[in-house]
């Protein structure tokens, strides 16, 4: 055999082994899905913290590779083998670095739940497809028949990277972070309400201002001070103060206008401290509208006051933003409700909207008869914990270790844990809940030590402790120390 032919056979042999090695390593990566360790090593955890920095490089490189292949397919560009294999090598090493750092972050135990599991699986398959794509690229350079399979693998690795990135974004910024605006793309122009021009003073100007700045507290469900601004007719009813929010032609007699004109230092000033105040231009247009009849049918074209017209022109950019955000909130709320319905089916629990709560909040409860519900299922709800205002996990497997997750429910007002496995040793964790008002611990092993911890709960109003290990003397002592806290030695409600 000639030296030239021997060299060719040797090259082919080496190429085949390299391809087989890449495919083999790709298959081995799948084993990561079944192999998880927990670590507390500061060195490994520090490597894990590099994950958010490292993950961007391979994602960009993989996208560049796909774009280059499309350009070559369209005969708009010809990329040398050396460039492509260099980009593939960098993307492979970058992907492996991101996966390894992410693995140590995952193994730290700091992150858990459905989204982190999906993010981890997506990362593993991104790595697998990267190995396969490189192997198929090498194969297609030797035999053109592999080209369609190679291109498919390159598309798959990019899709896997997008999916993984979506789950990562949801972990960091909340569920639906990347898809928040998708419903608005599919919605009609009318539903999005992107007005090219403003027509009516109330519908297009006053109402969006009130919905954005006031409706959070003054809606039909909550109606703070017995005032709702969600409907036009509600503005002319008397509130808790005995005065109408809007008195036709009389801004100075209108409670709405008087409250927004009060000094910020007064408790009666609206919106209250901590809320976004009305801008001076918004206050002026409300005053103009009330002074000129406060009609729902007043058209901007009928206004003869040049100063008012100029004011409306100045307000227009902000009003378009209000229209957009209000519509986005409605569509996002509907999408979130549908997603939670699906989660409820998967976890065999009940989730429904809390109609009495401000904002888009929900009620979580187990089914009756109860289906087994434990800490593992509770952790699956991690992306949604701040969406629950009321939680009833009666007769569930919840124990003290699970209170860590319940303590993340920042909007929780009512919590029903009777007939669970609580002993009370971690009850103090719930003191982080600034909005918790009602707590039911009946039929648990909660003792006096745990009961004393309730003193540290900022807004707690009612506690039910029927059939627990608490004593009458401690209950009396707590009630003397904190008289506003009602401790009921009865079974109490189930929600």
N, C-alpha and C positions, 0 to 999 in steps of 0.2 A: 504494500500500500504506500502511495506517495506521501511525502511529508505534508503537502498541501491538503490532501484529502483527510489525513489524520487530524490535522489542525481544525478542519471543518467539523468532523465528527466530535472532537473534544469540545468545541464551542457549543454545539447543539446539546451535548450531554450536560455541560455545565448549566446551560439555559434551562433545561428540563428540571434539573435538581433545584434551581433557584425558584422556578415556578411552583414546584411541589412544596418547597419550604414555605413560600408565601401562603399558599392555600392551606397548608397544615397549621401554620401559626394563626391564620384567620379562624379555622375551626376550633383551635384551642382556646381562643378568646371567649367563645360561647360558654366555656366552663366557669367564667367569672360570674355568670348569672346564678350559679349554684354554690359559689364559694365566697363566703363573707366572713371577715374577721373584725373584731373590735379592738381598737388600739387606743392607748392613752399616751403614746410616745410623743413628747413635745416636738421631736425632729420630724416625725411622719406627719403630725398635725400641721406643722409649719409648711411642709410640702403641700398638704391639702389646701391650705389657704391661698396657694398660688393658682388654684384652679380657675378662678374668674379671669385671671390675666392670660393664662396659657390657652384657654379654649378658643379665643378669637382667631388665632393664626391658622389652624387647620381648616376652619370653616371657610375663611377667605380663599385659601389655596385650593380647596376642593371646588369652590365655585369658579375660580379662574380656570382650572383644568377643564371644567365642563364648557365654559365659554369658548376656550381655545379649540376644543374639539368641534363645537358647532361651527366656528369660523372656518375650520379646515374642511368640514363637511360641505359647506357652501362655497368652497374653493376661493375664499377671500383671504386666506392666509395659509402659510405652510410652516409648521413649527418643527424644528430639528428634534431628533430623538433625544439628544443630550439635554435639551431644555425641558422636554416633557418628563424624562426620568428624574431630573433634578427636582422638579416641582412635585412629582409623586413622592419622592423620598422625603422631602421636607414636610409634605402633608402627612405622611405616615408617622414620622417622628413627632410631629406636632400633635397628631391625634393620640398617639400613645402617651405623650407627656400629659395631655389634658385628662385622659382616662385614668392614668396612674394617680395624678394629684386629686382628681375627683373621687377615686376609690378610697384614698386615705381620708378624705373629708366625709365620705359616706360611712366609712368604718369607725369614725369618731363617735357616732351615735348622736351627734348634734342635730342631724336631720333625719326625719323618717316620715312615713306616710305614703299615700298613693302617688302624689306628684313626684316625690324624690325617687320612688321605685321606677316610675315610668321614665324619668330623666336618666337614671342609671342604665336601664335596659336600652334606651335609645342610643346612649353613648357606646355601649358594648357593640351594638349592631353597626354603628357608624365605623367602629374600628374593624369589625369583620368585613364589611363591604369595602373598606379601604384596601385591606390586604388582597381581597378578591379582585378589585379593580386593577391593581398594579399587576397581578399575575396575568389577568386577561389582556392587559395592555401589551405585556411582553409576548404573550401567545399570538396576539393579532399582528405583531410586527414580523412574526415568522410564518403565519398563515392567515391571510386576509378574511377567511371564513369566520374567524372569531370576532370580527369587528362589531356586528350587531349585539352580541352578548356583552362585549366590553362596554359599549355605549350604555346599554341597559344597566350594567353594574355601576357606572359613573353617575347615572341619574339616580339610582337607588341610594348611593352613598350620600348624595346631596339632599335627597328627601329625608333620609335618616338624620342628617345634621340639622335640617330645619325643624323636624319633629322634636329632637333633643333640645334645641334652642328654645322652642316654644314652651316645653315643660320647665326648662330652667328659668325662663322669664316669668312663668306663672308662680314658681317657688319664690322668686325675689319680689315680684310686684303684685302678686295675687292672681287668682284664676282669671282666664280670659284676657290677660294683659295684651297679648298680640292680636287677639280677635275682637277686641272691644268695639271697634268701628265697623266690623263686618256686617252687622245687621243694617247699618245705615247705607251701606253700598247697595244692598238688595231692596231697600225701602224705596217707595215712590217719592218723587220730589215733594208731593203734597204732605206726606207723613213726616218727612225731614223738616219741612216748614222753612226752607231756605228762601226767604222773601227777597225778591229783587228790589222792592220798594215798600215803604211803610204806608198803610192806607188808613187804618183806624187808630185813634189815640189810645183808647182803652186796650183793645185786643193786641195791638202791635207794640205798644210802649209801656203803658201802666201795668198791665197784667204780667208781662215777662219780668219787670222789675220786682213786683210783689212776690211772684213765684220764686224768684232767685234769692231775694233778700229776706222774705218774711214767712213764706209758706212752711218752712221747716218746723216752726213752732205753732203757726196759726193755720192749721188745716182742719178738714172736717173730722178727722179721727182724733186729733189732739186738741185743737182749738184752745190754746192757752189764753186765759182771760176771757174765755167764751167768744173769741174772735177767730173767724176763718176768712182767709183772703183768696181761697181757691175758686170761689164763684162770685160773679158780679153782685148778685142780690145780697150775699152775705155782708158786703161792705156797708150796708145801710141798716143793719140790725144793731141793737144796743148790746154792748159787751158787759163784762163783769163790773166795769166802772159805772155803768148806767148811761153811758154816752155812746152815740153812734160813731163808728170809725170814720164815716164820710157823711158830712152834712152838705147838701147841694148848695153851691155858691158861697160857702162859708169855710174856708180853710182853717181859720183861727178857732172855729167851733168844732172842727173835725178831730176826733181823738187820734186818728192815724197820723195826721199832720203834726198835731201837738206833741206826740210822743217822739217823732223823729227829729223835732226841733229842740227838744230838751237838751241841756248840757250833758255831756258824756258821764259826768260824775254822779248823776242821779240814777237811782235804781229803775226809775220809770222810763228812762231813755230807751228807745228802740232803734235798731236791734240791740240786745243786751251785750255786755262786755264779752269779748271772745268771738262774736259773730262779725261778719263782714258788713261794715256800715254802708249806708247809701251815700252816693257821691252827691256833691252840691247840685250838679245839673239834674240828677234824678229827682232830688227833692223839689227843685224849681218846676219841673214838668208836672209833678204830682200836684203842686200848689196851683199851677195854671189850669190843670184839668178840673180840679174841684171848684175853683173860682168861676169857671165857665160852664158849669152845669153838671159836671161829672157824668156825662151821658156815655152809654155803651156804643152809641151810633155816631159820635163825633168824628168827622173825617178830617184828616190833616189838610186836605185841599180846601176845606171851608174856613180855615184859620186865616185871619187877616193881620194878626200880630206878627210883625217881622222878627221881633226878638224871640218869640216862641218858635217860629220856623227855623231860625238859626240854631236855637237850642236843640231842636229835634235832629238837625243835620249833624250836630256835634255828638249826639247820643247814638246815632245810627250804627257805627261800627260795634259799639258795646252791646247794643240790642241784638244784633245778628249773632253775636257770640252767645248771648243768653238763650236765644231761640235754639241754637245748635246744641248747647249743653243740656237744656231741658229735654229735647228730643232724644239725645244720646242717653240720658239717665233713664228715660222710659224704656227704650229699646234694650239697654243693658240689663235693666231690672227684669224684663221679660225673659231674656236669654238666661240670666242667672237662675231664675225660678225654674226654667225647664231643665237646666243642668242639675239643680238640687233634687228635682223629681227623679232623675235618673240615678243619682247617688243614693236616694232613699230606697229605691227598688233593689239596688245592688247590696246595700247593707241591711235590708229588711227592717227599716225604721220608717217613721212618718215625719215628713218635713212640710210645713205649710207656712204661708205668709202670716206674719203678725200684723193684723190689720190695725191694731191699736197703737203700734209703735211708730215713732218718727223715722222716716227713711226706709230703706229696703232691708228690713230685718225679718227673721223667721223663727218659727217655733219648732223645736226638735223634741220628739217623744218616741218611746219604744211602742211597739204594737201591742194590742190586747187580743187574745192572750199573748204575753210577752214572748218574743223570739230571743234566744241568747244574744246578749250584747255585752261586750267586754272592752278592755282597754285597747286591744288591737283594732277593733272597729272604730273606736273613738279617735285613734291616731289617723285613720283613713280620712277623717273630717278635718285634718289640720289646715288645709287651704281655706276652709270656710268658717273657722272658729269664731271670727269676729262678726259673723252675720247672724248669730243667734241671740235673741233677747230673752227667750224662755226655753228651759230645758227640763224635761221630765224623763228620768231614767229609772223609774220605779221597778223593783224586782229584777234589776240587771246584775251583771257580774262586776260592776264597778267597785274598785277598792281604793285605798289611800294613794297608791302609786299613780292612779289615773287622774288625781286632782290636779296634777301639773298641767294636763291638757285643758281641763275645764277652766283653770286659772288664766288661760290665754283668750277666753271668750270676753273680750273687753266691753261688749255691749250687753252682757247678761244682766237681767233684772230679777228673774225668778228661777230658782233651781230646786228641783224636787228629786231627792235621792233616798227616799224611804225604801226599806226592805232591800238595801244593797249590802255589800260586804265591808262597808266603812267601819273603821275603829276610831277614827278621828285624829290619828297621829299627824296627818299632813293637812288638816283642815285649815291651818294658818295660811296655806298657799292661796286660799280663796280671798284673803284680805286684800289681794292685788286688784280685785274686781271693784272698781270705783262706783259702779252702778247697781250692784247687787242689793236688792231690797227684801226679797223673800227667800228663805232657806228652810227646806223640810228634811229633817234627819231622823224622823220617826222609824222605829223598828231597825235601828242600827246599833252598833256597840259603842257609840260615841259616849265618852266619859266626861267627868268634871273638868279635867285638864284641857280637853278640846273645847269644852263649852266656854271656858274663860277666854280662850283665844278670840271668841266672837266680839269681845270688847274692841278689838283692833279693826273691825270691819267698818269702813267709813260711812256707808249709807244704809246699813242693814236695819230694817224696821221690824220684821217678824221672823221668828224661828219656831219650828215645831219639833218637839223632842219626845213625843210619846213613846213609851217602851224603849228607852235608852238607859245607859248606865250612869245617868246624871242624878244628882241629889237635890233635894228641895232647898237645902241651906245655900248651896252655890247659886241656884237660880235666884233666890231672894237677894243675895249679895250683888249679883250682876245687875239686877233690876234697880237696886239702889244706886249703883255706880253709873248705870246708863239707863235712866228711866224711859227714854224714847224707844228703847228696844223691847218689843213685846215677845215674851217667851211663853209659848203655848204648850202645856203638858197634855196635848191631845193629838190625835192622828193627823189632822190637817188635810188640806186639799191635795189632789193629785194633778192639778193643773186645770 
